Amino acid sequence: MIATEGIEDEEKWLAEGIAAIQHNAFYMSRALDTNNLREALKYSALLLSELRTSKLSPHKYYELYMRAFDELRKLEMFFREEDRHGCSVINLYELVQHAGNILPRLYLLCTVGSVYIKSKEAPAKDILKDLVEMCRGVQHPTRGLFLRSYLAQISRDKLPDLGSEYEGEGDTVMDAVDFVLQNFTEMNKLWVRMQHHGPVRLKEKLEKERSELRDLVGKNLHVLSQIEGVDLEMYKDVVLPRVLEQVVNCKDEIAQYYLMDCIIQVFPDEYHLQTLETLLGACPQLQPAVDVKTVLSRLMERLSNYADSSPEVLPDFLQVEAFAKLSSAIGKVIDAQIDMPVVGAISLYVSLLTFTLRVHPDRLDYVDQVLGACVKKLSGKAKLEDSKATKQVVALLSAPLEKYTDIVTVLTLSNYPRVMDHLDAETNKIMAKIIIESIMKNDTCVSTADKVEVLFELIKGLIKDLDETATDELDEEDFKEEQNSVARLIHMLYNDEPEEMLKIICTVRKHIMAGGPKRITFTVPPLVFSALKLVRRLQGQDGDMAGEEVPATPKKIFQLMNETIEALSSVPSSELALRLYLQCAEAANDCDLEPIAYEFFTQAFVLYEEEVADSKAQVTAIHLIIGTLQKMTVFGVENRDTLTHKATGYSAKLLKKPDQCRAVYACSHLFWVDDQDGIKDGERVLLCLKRSLRIANAAQQQANVTRGSSGPVTLFVEILNKYLYFFEKGNPQITPGAIQSLIELIKTEMQSDTTTPDSASDAFFTSTLRYVQFQRQKGGLMGEKYNPIKV
């Protein structure tokens, strides 16, 4: 309620002040129109007296000041025209000093002073010095600030600057600089003193009001930066030391933060680079509550942009040792501000690292030095739990990845993994995913075992559990995505040298085997395929070479893969293990290593017998075994017969009759390989097909008993197609008569009342008969072969 009343009162006081200014402005304008100097001075003094109020907040006072300022512009124009008021500017300068109150007197003095300088009847430096000294008469913070702001406003285009019309005859650039610096110093003192004008309970409100007036003080620095005569030498020797002296000595956190930011923003980048030591030297002297990290971050950002926009200045950065100075300053600030939170320190290192990567990307020692400083700051502390600090560390670690787009460069940074060690398990995973994404995005190949070792240490958050959290508690989808990213990464590890590639495979194996049963189902397959890729390159080596260090040979790799897949089969993930055993068997076949290929097939059959219990999985597995065995050329008669017998036996033992039938007729391909040296055992092919026909018949009868109908004839049509395949391949045991009998059998079955009509089976059979008819009509040898078959 009190606050509301205060606002209402302030509005009322402002309205009264504006009304009084308008009233006196009316009479002043009338006096100006009649060229009545005495009346004009009288009413202008009354008008300006309204600015003596202490009741208004700075925001409201500004509104009042702007009304008065507009009227003063009219008065200044009147003062310029001597023929209108008939008084010389020197006399006018004396006359306005007779005003009763000091505030109106000084406003009028500044206004006439502006005209006096423009008239050039006296040196500009003398008038400016007089005005800046006289303004000390007003020590009320708000009134004094606005008065000096008015002085800065009316004098900015009348400074004795280089090339200015006011330069010369004793007026120098130094005089302009002295005037602006003196006005700046006095304004800053008034601005700082504002915090003591008001009760302590309103401290927050007072600070907000003070912040609203900061630009009045900052304008002086802007004016300084615009003075042409302020070259690097003058900036270094005069301007910066005096401004920084005022900044440090004012001991006010709001003023120090704002003015440091002002210095960085308004003066040229080149000046900052050449005066870096002086500027940075002020930072540890600032109040502990000042947000130095933001000030330094903005300075580094400006310098980085400067280096980006002007590559020719890069030698200057090295010459002034910019990195060393910034690094030292940051260290001093962190040491000086004991209470600075970890997030603040790390954000400073992020800014320094960003600066280093933009200005000195080739200096990896600088990058590692920044990471090392971060490790030092984090050492002795527990894992980071502050989410803001964690984000900053992730930003710190991500910066080199984004800059170099090559993980191999990052892997040479010795402090990189040490920073990662301070992350909690969850963030470690996030960082590991960022690293893998970087590798995949940039198609980076990691080509040495040592680099792979460092890389897998970095991504260990995805490869094994870093804390007590069991993998069961993880979200299933997230877990799959993580492990699939690791699997993709394994394919990016490659070296043309077989020995080094084998070392890479062994390094990866060491890490992923420690990942636990849930992980290896994702990570073992890519490792196996990576090893098999190496085997293909080594085909022809038998691995019996002598020497201290056994080179990479297929035998050695197969032995390693056998152990790896064995671990997978005990997870259990038997179906995946079986597939990998068959892949290895195929690779061993290509390397002409019969004992190894036989061993892999044995392991596959053992898995099938002992671990694969699901009927659907058994069907898939037996077809994989048959398909792989069909392509094998390395086996002698005895080994091949053993494996073929096993495959045929397991096919006939499948649970469902249709599955049995399809597996048995698939086995027929094991006895007829259509290569130059392939097996061609027509009798055993026929035996398989006849056996499958018996099973199909049994399936029809079984369906008749259980459902009252015998089901579709699809199996018979599939077997007919196998007969036609082997008939065309020249199997003497498959005769036109056998095919004719099977066609008649299918037709009979289809016409039977117990057969379930099925459009798909009918279409399949019709298509097969159409094929036979086509072959008959084709003529030639194939036409003669098919001619006896009637459709």
C-alpha positions in Angstrom: 0.0 0.0 0.0 2.9 2.3 1.0 4.7 1.6 -2.3 1.5 2.4 -4.3 1.1 5.7 -2.4 4.8 6.5 -3.1 4.4 5.9 -6.8 1.2 8.1 -6.9 3.1 10.9 -5.0 6.0 10.7 -7.4 3.6 10.9 -10.4 2.0 14.0 -8.8 5.4 15.6 -8.2 6.5 14.9 -11.7 3.3 16.4 -13.1 3.8 19.5 -11.0 7.4 19.9 -12.1 6.5 19.5 -15.8 3.7 22.0 -15.4 6.1 24.5 -13.8 8.6 24.0 -16.6 6.0 24.5 -19.2 4.7 27.6 -17.5 8.1 29.2 -17.3 9.1 28.0 -20.8 6.1 29.9 -22.1 7.3 33.2 -20.6 10.9 32.4 -21.6 9.8 31.8 -25.3 7.8 35.1 -25.2 10.9 36.9 -23.9 13.0 35.3 -26.7 10.6 36.4 -29.3 10.9 40.0 -28.1 14.7 39.7 -27.7 14.4 40.5 -24.0 17.6 39.0 -22.5 16.8 39.9 -18.9 13.4 38.3 -19.0 14.7 35.2 -20.9 17.4 34.7 -18.2 14.9 35.2 -15.4 12.4 32.6 -16.7 15.1 30.1 -17.8 16.5 30.2 -14.2 13.0 29.6 -12.8 12.5 26.8 -15.3 15.8 25.2 -14.3 15.0 25.5 -10.6 12.5 22.6 -11.0 15.6 20.4 -11.5 16.6 21.0 -7.9 14.0 18.5 -6.6 15.0 15.5 -4.5 11.6 13.9 -4.5 11.9 12.0 -7.9 13.5 8.7 -8.7 16.2 8.8 -11.4 13.8 7.5 -14.0 11.2 10.3 -13.3 14.0 12.9 -12.9 15.2 12.0 -16.4 11.7 12.9 -17.8 11.9 16.2 -16.1 15.5 16.8 -17.3 14.5 16.1 -20.9 11.8 18.8 -20.8 14.3 21.3 -19.5 16.9 20.2 -22.0 14.6 20.9 -24.9 14.1 24.4 -23.7 17.8 25.0 -23.2 18.4 24.2 -26.9 16.2 27.2 -27.8 18.0 29.4 -25.3 21.4 28.4 -26.7 20.3 29.4 -30.3 19.2 32.7 -28.8 22.6 33.2 -27.1 24.4 32.6 -30.4 22.7 35.5 -32.1 24.4 38.5 -30.5 22.4 41.0 -32.6 19.2 39.8 -31.0 20.2 40.3 -27.3 23.0 42.9 -27.8 25.4 41.4 -25.3 28.9 40.0 -26.0 29.5 36.4 -25.2 32.1 37.3 -22.6 29.6 39.6 -20.8 27.0 36.9 -21.2 29.3 34.4 -19.6 29.7 36.7 -16.6 26.0 37.7 -16.5 24.5 34.2 -16.1 26.7 33.6 -13.1 24.4 36.0 -11.2 21.6 33.5 -11.1 20.4 33.0 -7.5 20.6 29.2 -7.2 23.7 27.1 -8.1 22.0 24.5 -10.3 20.2 26.9 -12.7 23.4 29.0 -12.7 25.6 26.1 -13.8 23.1 24.9 -16.5 23.1 28.4 -17.9 26.8 28.7 -17.6 27.3 25.4 -19.6 24.9 26.7 -22.2 26.7 30.0 -22.6 30.0 28.1 -22.4 29.0 26.1 -25.5 28.4 29.4 -27.4 31.6 30.9 -25.9 33.7 28.0 -27.3 32.0 28.1 -30.7 32.8 31.8 -30.9 36.5 31.0 -30.5 37.0 34.2 -28.5 38.8 32.2 -25.8 40.8 28.9 -25.9 38.4 26.0 -25.7 40.6 24.3 -23.0 40.2 27.2 -20.6 36.4 27.3 -20.9 36.1 23.5 -20.6 38.4 23.5 -17.5 36.4 26.3 -16.0 33.1 24.5 -16.6 34.2 21.1 -15.3 35.6 22.7 -12.2 32.5 24.8 -11.6 30.2 21.8 -11.8 31.8 20.5 -8.6 29.4 22.9 -6.9 26.6 20.4 -7.2 27.4 17.3 -5.1 23.9 15.7 -5.0 24.3 12.4 -6.9 21.3 12.6 -9.2 21.4 16.3 -9.8 25.2 16.3 -10.2 25.1 13.4 -12.7 22.5 15.0 -14.9 24.3 18.3 -14.8 27.6 16.7 -15.9 25.8 14.7 -18.5 24.5 18.0 -19.9 28.1 19.3 -19.9 29.3 16.2 -21.8 26.4 16.5 -24.3 27.0 20.2 -25.2 30.8 19.9 -25.3 31.3 16.6 -27.3 31.4 18.4 -30.7 33.6 21.3 -29.4 36.6 19.4 -28.1 40.1 20.4 -29.3 40.5 17.1 -31.2 43.0 16.3 -34.0 41.7 18.0 -37.2 39.0 19.8 -35.2 38.3 23.5 -35.8 39.0 24.1 -32.0 42.5 22.6 -32.2 45.5 25.0 -32.2 46.7 28.1 -30.3 47.5 26.1 -27.2 44.5 23.8 -27.5 45.7 20.1 -27.9 44.2 16.7 -27.9 45.6 16.2 -24.4 43.3 19.0 -23.2 40.3 17.2 -24.6 41.3 14.0 -23.0 41.9 15.7 -19.6 38.5 17.3 -19.8 36.6 14.1 -20.6 38.6 12.1 -18.0 38.0 14.7 -15.3 34.2 14.8 -16.1 34.2 10.9 -16.1 35.9 10.7 -12.7 33.5 13.2 -11.1 30.5 11.5 -12.6 31.6 8.1 -11.5 32.1 9.3 -7.9 28.6 10.8 -7.9 27.2 7.6 -9.4 28.9 5.4 -6.8 27.7 7.8 -4.0 24.1 7.2 -5.0 24.0 3.9 -3.1 24.2 5.8 0.2 21.3 8.1 -0.6 18.4 6.2 0.8 17.5 3.7 3.5 19.3 0.3 3.6 16.0 -1.6 3.3 15.5 -0.1 -0.2 19.0 -1.3 -1.3 17.7 -3.4 -4.1 15.5 -0.6 -5.4 18.4 1.9 -5.2 20.7 -0.5 -7.1 18.1 -0.8 -9.8 17.8 3.0 -10.1 21.6 3.3 -10.2 21.8 0.7 -13.0 19.4 2.8 -15.0 21.8 5.8 -14.9 24.9 3.8 -15.9 24.9 5.0 -19.5 25.3 8.6 -18.4 28.7 7.6 -17.0 29.6 5.3 -19.8 29.0 8.0 -22.5 32.3 9.6 -21.4 34.2 6.5 -22.3 32.4 6.4 -25.6 33.4 10.1 -26.2 37.1 9.2 -25.4 37.0 6.3 -27.9 35.8 8.7 -30.6 38.6 11.3 -30.1 40.7 11.0 -33.2 43.9 12.1 -31.4 43.7 9.2 -28.9 46.2 6.9 -30.6 47.6 3.7 -29.1 50.5 5.5 -27.4 48.1 7.9 -25.6 45.6 5.2 -24.8 48.4 3.1 -23.3 50.1 5.8 -21.3 47.2 8.1 -20.3 43.7 7.0 -21.0 43.6 3.4 -19.8 45.7 3.8 -16.6 43.5 6.8 -15.5 40.3 5.0 -16.3 41.4 1.8 -14.6 42.6 3.8 -11.5 39.1 5.2 -11.2 37.5 1.8 -11.7 39.6 0.0 -9.1 39.5 2.8 -6.5 35.7 3.3 -6.6 35.4 -0.2 -4.9 31.8 -0.5 -6.1 30.8 -3.8 -7.7 28.1 -2.4 -10.0 30.4 0.4 -11.3 33.4 -1.9 -11.7 31.5 -4.5 -13.7 29.8 -2.0 -16.0 32.9 0.2 -16.6 35.2 -2.8 -17.3 32.6 -4.0 -19.8 32.4 -0.5 -21.3 36.2 -0.3 -21.7 36.1 -3.7 -23.6 33.2 -2.7 -25.8 34.1 0.9 -26.8 37.9 0.9 -27.4 39.4 -0.8 -30.5 40.5 -4.5 -30.5 44.1 -3.5 -31.4 44.4 -1.3 -28.3 43.2 -4.2 -26.1 45.7 -6.5 -27.6 48.6 -4.1 -27.0 47.5 -3.2 -23.5 46.4 -6.7 -22.4 48.7 -6.8 -19.4 47.5 -3.5 -18.0 43.8 -4.4 -18.5 44.1 -7.9 -17.1 46.1 -6.6 -14.1 43.0 -4.7 -12.9 40.9 -7.9 -12.8 42.2 -9.4 -9.5 41.9 -6.0 -7.8 38.1 -5.8 -8.5 35.6 -6.5 -5.7 34.9 -10.2 -5.0 31.3 -9.8 -6.0 32.1 -8.5 -9.5 31.3 -11.0 -12.3 34.9 -11.0 -13.6 34.3 -14.2 -15.6 31.8 -12.5 -17.9 34.2 -9.5 -18.3 37.1 -11.8 -19.2 34.9 -13.9 -21.5 33.7 -10.8 -23.4 37.3 -9.6 -23.7 38.4 -13.0 -25.1 35.5 -13.1 -27.5 36.4 -9.7 -28.9 40.0 -10.7 -29.3 38.9 -14.0 -31.0 36.7 -12.1 -33.4 39.5 -9.7 -34.1 41.8 -12.6 -35.0 39.1 -14.2 -37.2 38.4 -10.9 -39.1 42.1 -10.0 -39.6 44.4 -13.1 -40.0 47.3 -10.8 -40.6 47.3 -9.7 -36.9 47.9 -13.3 -35.6 51.7 -12.7 -35.2 50.8 -9.8 -32.9 49.0 -12.2 -30.6 52.2 -14.3 -30.3 54.3 -11.3 -29.9 52.4 -10.0 -26.9 52.0 -13.5 -25.5 48.2 -13.1 -25.4 47.5 -16.7 -24.3 50.1 -16.7 -21.5 48.7 -13.4 -20.2 45.1 -14.4 -20.3 45.9 -17.8 -18.7 47.8 -16.1 -15.9 45.1 -13.5 -15.3 42.4 -16.2 -15.1 44.5 -18.2 -12.6 45.0 -15.1 -10.5 41.3 -14.2 -10.6 40.3 -17.8 -9.5 42.9 -17.7 -6.7 41.8 -14.2 -5.6 38.1 -15.1 -5.5 38.2 -18.0 -3.0 34.4 -18.3 -3.0 34.0 -18.5 -6.7 31.9 -21.6 -7.5 33.4 -24.4 -9.7 31.0 -23.5 -12.5 32.5 -20.0 -12.6 36.0 -21.2 -12.9 35.2 -23.8 -15.6 33.3 -21.2 -17.6 36.4 -19.1 -17.6 38.4 -22.1 -18.9 35.8 -22.7 -21.6 36.2 -19.1 -22.8 40.0 -19.4 -22.7 39.9 -22.7 -24.6 37.5 -21.1 -27.2 40.0 -18.2 -27.6 42.9 -20.6 -28.0 41.1 -22.8 -30.6 40.2 -19.7 -32.6 43.5 -17.8 -32.4 46.1 -20.6 -31.9 44.4 -23.8 -33.4 47.8 -25.2 -34.2 49.1 -25.0 -30.6 47.9 -28.2 -29.0 50.2 -27.5 -26.1 48.0 -24.5 -25.3 44.8 -26.5 -25.5 46.2 -29.2 -23.2 47.4 -26.5 -20.8 43.9 -25.2 -20.5 42.5 -28.7 -19.9 45.3 -29.2 -17.3 44.4 -26.1 -15.4 40.8 -27.3 -15.3 41.9 -30.7 -14.0 43.9 -28.9 -11.3 40.8 -26.9 -10.3 38.7 -30.0 -10.1 41.2 -32.2 -8.4 40.5 -33.1 -4.8 36.8 -32.7 -5.4 34.2 -35.5 -5.7 32.5 -36.2 -9.0 30.7 -33.1 -10.3 27.0 -33.0 -9.3 26.2 -29.4 -10.1 24.3 -29.6 -13.4 25.6 -26.1 -14.5 29.2 -27.1 -13.9 28.7 -30.4 -15.7 27.3 -28.6 -18.7 30.4 -26.3 -18.7 32.7 -29.3 -18.6 30.8 -30.9 -21.5 31.2 -27.6 -23.4 34.9 -27.6 -22.6 35.4 -31.1 -23.9 33.2 -30.6 -26.9 35.1 -27.5 -28.2 38.3 -29.4 -29.4 36.0 -32.0 -31.2 34.2 -29.3 -33.0 37.3 -27.4 -34.0 39.5 -30.2 -35.1 36.8 -32.5 -36.5 39.4 -35.3 -36.0 39.3 -37.3 -32.9 42.9 -38.5 -33.5 44.1 -34.9 -32.7 42.1 -34.8 -29.5 43.5 -38.2 -28.5 47.0 -36.6 -28.3 45.8 -34.3 -25.5 47.0 -35.9 -22.3 44.6 -34.0 -20.0 41.5 -34.7 -22.0 40.7 -38.1 -20.3 41.7 -36.6 -16.9 38.9 -33.9 -17.2 36.4 -36.6 -18.2 37.2 -38.6 -15.1 35.6 -35.8 -13.0 32.2 -36.3 -14.7 29.5 -38.4 -13.1 28.5 -41.7 -14.9 25.5 -40.2 -16.7 27.4 -37.2 -18.1 30.4 -39.4 -19.0 28.0 -41.4 -21.2 26.7 -38.1 -22.8 30.3 -37.1 -23.5 31.1 -40.5 -24.9 28.2 -40.3 -27.3 29.4 -36.8 -28.4 32.8 -38.3 -29.2 31.4 -41.1 -31.2 29.0 -38.8 -33.1 32.0 -36.6 -34.0 33.9 -39.7 -35.3 30.9 -40.8 -37.4 30.0 -37.3 -38.7 33.6 -36.6 -39.8 34.2 -40.2 -41.0 37.4 -40.3 -38.9 39.5 -43.5 -39.0 41.5 -44.3 -35.8 44.4 -46.3 -37.0 46.7 -47.3 -34.1 46.2 -49.5 -31.1 47.5 -46.8 -28.7 44.9 -44.3 -30.0 42.2 -46.9 -29.7 43.3 -47.6 -26.1 42.9 -43.9 -25.3 39.6 -43.6 -27.2 38.1 -46.6 -25.4 39.2 -45.1 -22.1 37.3 -41.9 -23.0 34.1 -43.8 -23.9 34.3 -46.3 -21.1 31.0 -44.9 -19.8 29.2 -46.7 -22.7 31.4 -49.9 -22.5 31.1 -50.7 -18.8 29.2 -49.7 -15.7 31.1 -46.8 -14.0 28.9 -46.9 -10.9 26.6 -49.2 -9.0 23.7 -48.6 -11.4 22.9 -51.9 -13.0 22.2 -52.0 -16.7 18.7 -53.4 -15.9 17.7 -50.0 -14.6 18.5 -48.3 -17.8 15.9 -47.4 -20.4 15.9 -50.2 -23.0 15.7 -48.0 -26.0 18.5 -45.7 -24.7 20.7 -48.7 -23.9 20.2 -50.1 -27.4 21.0 -46.8 -29.0 24.2 -46.4 -26.9 25.5 -49.9 -27.7 24.7 -49.5 -31.4 26.8 -46.4 -31.5 29.7 -48.3 -30.0 29.1 -51.1 -32.6 29.3 -48.5 -35.4 32.5 -47.1 -33.9 34.3 -50.4 -34.1 34.0 -50.3 -37.9 35.9 -46.9 -37.9 39.0 -48.6 -36.4 41.3 -49.6 -39.3 44.9 -50.0 -40.3 46.4 -51.2 -43.6 49.1 -53.0 -41.7 47.9 -56.5 -40.5 50.0 -56.6 -37.4 48.7 -53.2 -36.2 45.1 -54.1 -37.2 45.4 -57.2 -35.0 46.6 -55.1 -32.1 43.6 -52.9 -32.6 41.2 -55.9 -32.6 42.9 -57.2 -29.4 42.6 -53.8 -27.7 38.9 -53.5 -28.6 38.3 -57.1 -27.5 39.9 -56.4 -24.1 37.6 -53.5 -23.5 34.3 -54.9 -24.8 34.6 -58.2 -23.0 34.5 -56.3 -19.7 31.1 -54.8 -20.7 28.9 -57.5 -19.2 26.4 -59.9 -20.8 23.9 -57.3 -22.0 26.5 -55.3 -23.9 28.5 -57.9 -25.7 25.5 -59.0 -27.8 25.8 -55.6 -29.5 29.6 -55.2 -29.5 30.9 -58.7 -30.3 29.4 -59.0 -33.9 31.1 -55.9 -35.3 34.4 -57.0 -33.7 34.1 -60.5 -35.3 33.3 -58.9 -38.8 36.2 -56.5 -38.4 38.5 -59.5 -37.7 37.0 -61.5 -40.6 37.7 -58.5 -42.9 41.4 -58.8 -41.8 41.3 -62.6 -42.4 40.2 -62.0 -46.0 43.2 -59.7 -46.5 45.5 -62.4 -45.2 44.2 -65.4 -47.2 47.0 -67.8 -48.0 49.1 -67.4 -44.8 49.2 -70.4 -42.6 50.7 -68.7 -39.5 53.6 -71.1 -39.0 56.2 -68.4 -39.6 59.1 -68.4 -37.1 60.2 -65.3 -35.2 60.1 -63.6 -31.9 56.8 -61.8 -32.6 54.2 -64.0 -34.3 52.7 -61.9 -37.1 49.0 -61.6 -37.8 47.8 -64.8 -39.4 44.3 -66.3 -40.1 44.9 -69.1 -37.6 45.7 -66.7 -34.8 42.7 -64.5 -35.6 40.3 -67.5 -35.8 41.6 -68.7 -32.4 40.8 -65.3 -30.9 37.4 -65.2 -32.5 36.6 -68.7 -31.2 37.2 -67.5 -27.7 35.3 -64.3 -28.2 32.2 -66.0 -29.6 32.4 -68.7 -26.9 31.9 -65.9 -24.4 28.8 -64.7 -26.3 27.3 -68.2 -26.4 27.5 -68.4 -22.6 25.6 -65.1 -22.1 23.3 -66.8 -23.4 22.8 -65.4 -26.9 23.1 -68.7 -28.6 21.4 -67.8 -31.9 23.7 -64.8 -32.5 26.8 -67.0 -31.5 25.7 -69.7 -34.0 25.5 -67.2 -36.8 28.9 -65.8 -36.0 30.4 -69.4 -35.9 29.0 -70.0 -39.4 30.5 -66.7 -40.6 33.9 -67.7 -39.3 33.5 -71.2 -40.8 32.9 -69.6 -44.2 36.0 -67.4 -43.8 38.1 -70.4 -42.8 36.8 -72.2 -45.9 38.0 -69.3 -48.1 41.4 -69.5 -46.4 41.5 -73.3 -47.1 41.8 -74.1 -43.3 39.7 -77.3 -43.1 40.3 -78.2 -39.4 39.3 -74.7 -38.3 36.2 -74.6 -40.5 35.2 -78.0 -39.1 35.7 -76.8 -35.5 33.4 -73.8 -36.1 30.7 -76.1 -37.6 31.1 -78.4 -34.6 30.6 -75.4 -32.3 27.5 -74.4 -34.3 26.0 -77.9 -34.1 26.7 -78.1 -30.3 24.9 -74.8 -29.8 22.0 -76.0 -31.9 21.7 -79.2 -29.9 22.1 -77.7 -26.4 20.9 -74.0 -26.6 18.4 -73.5 -29.4 15.1 -74.7 -28.0 12.5 -72.4 -29.6 11.0 -74.1 -32.7 11.1 -71.0 -34.9 14.7 -70.4 -33.9 15.5 -74.0 -34.8 14.0 -73.6 -38.3 16.1 -70.4 -38.9 19.2 -72.0 -37.5 19.0 -75.2 -39.6 18.5 -73.2 -42.8 21.5 -71.1 -41.9 23.6 -74.2 -41.3 22.4 -75.9 -44.6 23.0 -72.7 -46.6 26.6 -72.2 -45.2 27.5 -75.9 -45.5 26.3 -75.9 -49.2 29.0 -73.2 -50.0 31.8 -75.1 -48.2 34.5 -76.5 -50.6 37.3 -77.1 -48.1 36.0 -80.4 -46.5 37.1 -83.8 -47.5 34.6 -86.6 -48.1 34.6 -87.9 -44.5 34.1 -84.5 -42.8 31.5 -83.3 -45.3 29.5 -86.6 -44.9 29.6 -86.2 -41.1 28.3 -82.6 -41.2 25.8 -83.3 -44.0 24.4 -86.3 -42.1 24.0 -84.2 -39.0 22.2 -81.4 -40.9 19.8 -83.9 -42.6 19.1 -85.6 -39.3 18.3 -82.3 -37.5 16.1 -81.3 -40.4 13.9 -84.3 -40.1 13.6 -83.8 -36.3 12.0 -80.3 -36.4 8.7 -80.0 -34.5 6.3 -79.1 -37.3 5.9 -81.3 -40.4 5.9 -78.4 -42.9 9.2 -77.1 -41.4 10.6 -80.7 -41.6 9.6 -81.0 -45.2 11.2 -77.7 -46.2 14.4 -78.3 -44.3 14.8 -81.8 -45.8 14.3 -80.7 -49.4 16.8 -77.8 -48.7 19.3 -80.6 -47.7 19.1 -81.9 -51.3 21.4 -79.0 -52.3 24.1 -80.4 -50.1 24.5 -83.4 -52.5 24.5 -81.4 -55.7 26.8 -78.3 -55.9 26.7 -76.8 -59.3 30.4 -75.9 -59.6 33.1 -77.4 -61.8 34.5 -79.5 -59.0 31.3 -79.7 -56.9 29.6 -82.8 -55.5 27.0 -84.3 -57.8 25.3 -87.2 -55.9 22.0 -87.6 -57.8 20.8 -90.6 -55.8 21.0 -88.8 -52.4 19.3 -85.8 -53.9 16.5 -88.0 -55.0 16.4 -89.6 -51.5 16.0 -86.2 -49.9 13.3 -85.1 -52.3 11.4 -88.4 -51.8 11.7 -88.1 -48.1 10.4 -84.6 -48.2 7.5 -85.8 -50.3 6.6 -88.4 -47.7 6.8 -85.8 -44.9 4.5 -83.5 -47.0 2.0 -86.3 -47.4 2.1 -87.0 -43.7 1.5 -83.3 -43.1 -1.6 -83.5 -45.3 -2.9 -86.5 -43.4 -2.2 -85.0 -40.1 -4.2 -81.8 -41.1 -7.0 -84.1 -42.3 -7.2 -85.8 -38.9 -7.0 -82.6 -36.8 -9.1 -80.2 -38.9 -11.2 -82.4 -41.1 -9.5 -81.0 -44.2 -6.1 -81.7 -45.6 -4.9 -78.0 -46.1 -3.3 -76.5 -49.2 -0.9 -78.2 -51.5 1.8 -75.6 -51.2 4.4 -78.1 -50.0 3.9 -80.4 -53.0 4.3 -77.5 -55.4 7.5 -76.4 -53.6 8.9 -80.0 -54.0 7.9 -80.0 -57.7 10.0 -76.8 -58.2 13.0 -78.6 -56.6 12.4 -81.6 -59.0 12.4 -79.1 -61.9 15.6 -77.4 -60.6 17.6 -80.6 -60.4 16.0 -81.9 -63.7 17.4 -78.8 -65.5 20.8 -79.2 -63.8 21.1 -82.6 -65.3 20.5 -84.9 -62.3 20.0 -88.3 -64.1 17.9 -89.6 -61.1 15.2 -87.0 -61.7 13.2 -88.3 -64.7 10.3 -86.8 -66.7 8.2 -89.6 -65.4 8.9 -88.7 -61.7 7.9 -85.0 -62.5 4.8 -86.2 -64.4 3.7 -88.3 -61.4 4.2 -85.4 -59.0 2.1 -83.1 -61.3 -0.7 -85.6 -61.4 -0.5 -86.1 -57.6 -0.9 -82.4 -57.0 -3.8 -82.2 -59.5 -5.5 -85.0 -57.7 -4.9 -83.4 -54.3 -6.4 -80.1 -55.5 -9.5 -81.8 -56.8 -10.0 -83.7 -53.6 -13.0 -82.7 -51.5 -10.9 -82.7 -48.3 -8.4 -80.1 -49.7 -8.8 -76.6 -48.4 -9.0 -74.1 -51.4 -6.1 -71.7 -51.4 -5.7 -69.0 -54.1 -2.0 -68.5 -53.4 -1.3 -72.3 -53.8 -3.4 -72.4 -56.9 -1.5 -69.4 -58.4 1.8 -71.0 -57.5 1.0 -74.3 -59.2 -0.5 -72.6 -62.3 2.7 -70.5 -62.6 4.9 -73.6 -62.3 2.9 -75.4 -65.0 3.2 -72.3 -67.2 7.0 -72.5 -66.7 7.0 -76.1 -67.8 4.9 -75.3 -70.9 7.3 -72.4 -71.7 10.4 -74.7 -71.5 8.6 -77.3 -73.8 7.9 -74.6 -76.4 11.4 -73.1 -76.2 12.9 -75.8 -78.4 16.5 -76.9 -78.4 18.0 -79.3 -75.8 15.9 -77.9 -73.0 12.7 -78.2 -75.1 13.6 -81.9 -75.9 14.1 -82.6 -72.1 10.8 -81.1 -71.2 8.8 -82.6 -74.1 7.8 -85.8 -72.4 6.2 -83.9 -69.5 2.5 -83.3 -70.2 0.7 -80.5 -68.4 
